[in-house]
Amino acid sequence: MRKRPLNVLIFLGSPREDGNSTRLAFAFADAASRNGHAVQSLRLSALEFAPCDGCGDCWPTAARPCVLRDDLEAVYPLLRKADVLVFATPLHFYAWSTPLKKLTDRLYCLSPQFKRNLKGKTSVLLAAAADDRPAAFAGLKATYRLVADYMGWKRLGEVLVGGLDAPDAVSRNGRALARADALGARLA
């Protein structure tokens, strides 16, 4: 018996509309869609939102998880509805991009200490880098895994691809795109 379709929410952390991490995300999305899952992508650089200011005033009303009023107000309901959260990012100084960092900081209001949280979601990390050393991803992997574990997410997997020295280099790397596709196909 086939399980219900999953809601997949992909956060595109690259400022490039068609960069390497975005192409990895689209390969993942294509596989998930082929399996009947609903996929939505959000380009974080197109949203205007402030970083978390650490005020601690989360959930000021039953309807709003954060006191800051910006484009994330429309994203919070999507996060809560999603079954799978995908974080696609270029490697920027051995961590995720600034837009993705701002987003993850703003997820604090949906952390396990609050009644309305994101526990039980599945998460995925997709990343692209010019640096071809596997160690270049160590900081990003550690951060992602710590965030996922703290938030109570099941980590489905990671596709981390180095040696992409041009904005479209992943297009010439069939193995990398195949890995992203295979991970998307694993969604049950």
QUIFENMO-V755678 format. One record per pair of residues at least 4 apart in sequence whose ideal C-beta (glycine too) atoms are under 6 Angstrom apart, sorted by the first residue. I is the first residue (numbers start at 1). J is the second residue. If there is no record, write none. Layout:
# QUIFENMO-V755678
i	j
I	J
I	J
This chain:
# QUIFENMO-V755678
i	j
3	188
5	36
5	37
5	38
6	37
6	83
6	84
6	187
7	38
7	81
7	82
7	83
8	32
8	37
8	39
8	84
9	40
9	78
9	82
9	85
10	25
10	41
10	86
11	42
11	44
11	87
12	22
12	25
12	41
12	43
12	88
13	44
13	89
13	96
13	97
13	99
13	100
14	19
14	21
14	22
14	90
15	45
16	167
18	22
19	167
20	128
20	164
20	170
21	88
21	89
21	90
21	128
23	170
24	126
24	159
24	180
25	88
25	126
27	177
27	180
27	181
28	180
28	183
28	184
29	39
31	181
31	184
31	185
32	37
32	39
32	184
32	187
33	39
37	187
44	99
44	103
45	99
47	71
48	70
48	71
49	70
49	71
49	72
50	68
50	70
51	102
51	105
52	105
52	106
52	108
57	67
58	109
59	65
60	67
65	76
65	109
65	110
66	109
72	106
84	122
85	121
85	123
86	124
87	125
88	126
89	96
89	97
89	100
89	127
90	97
90	128
91	127
91	129
92	97
94	139
95	139
95	140
96	100
96	101
96	140
104	147
110	117
110	118
111	117
112	117
112	119
112	152
118	151
119	152
121	153
122	154
122	156
123	148
123	153
123	155
124	156
125	144
125	158
126	159
127	140
127	160
128	161
128	164
129	136
129	162
130	165
131	136
131	162
132	162
132	163
137	141
137	160
148	153
148	155
157	183
159	179
159	180
159	183
161	176
164	169
164	170
165	169
170	176
174	178
